[in-house]
Amino acid sequence: MEIISTTEQALVGSLLLSQKNIVKVFDIVKAEDFSTPAGAKAFGLIADMWRKKRNIDIISVGNGEPSMLTYLSASTSLAFSPAAIEYAHSIAKAGKARRIDARLKKIISNGQSPDVSLAAILEVYQQEMSAGKKNPNIATVLQRFDDNVRKNRKKGTMGFPTGFDFLEDLHVEYCPGHVWTIGGWTSTGKTAVMVQKIVNMVRAEVCPSIVVVSTEMTEEQMISRMIANMTGIPSYRILTGNYHDAVEQDSADTAKSILASSKMRIYDDIYTLNEVETVFRKADLQGGVNVGFIDYVQNVRHPEAKSQYQEQSEIAKRVQKLAKDVKSTVICLSQVSNDVGRGNTDQLELKGAGEWAAVSDVGIMLTLNKSEKYKMKYQIKKNRHGARGEGNLEYKALWTRLEEA
């Protein structure tokens, strides 16, 4: 609470010292997002005076109230005007989390049945996350655009690198709001590619926040695959603790230590679309999520759907919205259509619904070499924002990891 309260004062002070960011701030945060009455009152007064085109400073906002003048004076000492937008996002996110927490406690205290409570909880999340649409005015849109360009220029990138050189050469990286689909016939190696992508990020100097929803493997199996990838020790020996010597044991312990320090959440008990949306939105409220994986989407259920096609069509569209809402790259592993599996077409056709290809910013097809099964072709069949291309991967170290050929 103290950290958030200090951030709130820093924002109020920034607005008192400079009004150049005031329009953008009002698009992000509202008075109800503030955790203290003084902060909410100060922000509300500044907003009201700005709308009335009145002068904004400590004296006019304080209006002779000693407690308010003290609050405003302390606020200016904490202010750093260039960080106003960052302050606003932090306050808005904390406000949403606080309101969700209060409403969830109320639901629980009412003693409703589990089914009713779950529906109410999901409604709370949906209401909060859909609130506060962005200002569509072109001048404001361009301001947001310029802000993002400046951030990208400062980072030197739009998102996070994949760890594969051939993708870097094509300028393909994990960007906020993008949906990736990775398709392949049964046993092609979709999960192996996912594990390699995760390990590449975990090993990176700047590790992003990762969410993994596994509808097939248990969390123990997921962790064993990651440790196997990092050490070259087969996962079945890791799961049984059957290390050949102390060197292997130390290698596995080091891998576990690296994983423990990563910002990763793993779910192996999530199966419905509502649950998938909830865990991503929860991660967004708890510090953000940069890259998420769903392995695999045909196992995700949407009980309201009347057919498999309708189910997958709705899931695809809502995953696309989810990626934009939480500003994350969502990577969906998918079975391919029967025609692709039989070799009758070379198009990006994923099982269940054509919407998966439609919503994909990056659509990938995996195929194994018919004569050399340890070789895999990684083809970018669709790239909404850049070039298409392909790379070749090889299984190494007893099939524990994939490397560029």
PyMOL commands that set and color helices and strands:
alter all, ss='L'
color gray80, all
select helices_A, chain A and resi 2-17+22-28+31-33+37-51+58-62+66-78+81-109+114-130+138-155+165-169+190-203+219-231+235-240+246-260+273-285+297-299+308-326+338-341+355-359
alter helices_A, ss='H'
color red, helices_A
select strands_A, chain A and resi 179-184+210-214+264-267+291-295+329-335+362-368+375-383+389-396+401-404
alter strands_A, ss='S'
color yellow, strands_A
deselect
rebuild
show_as cartoon
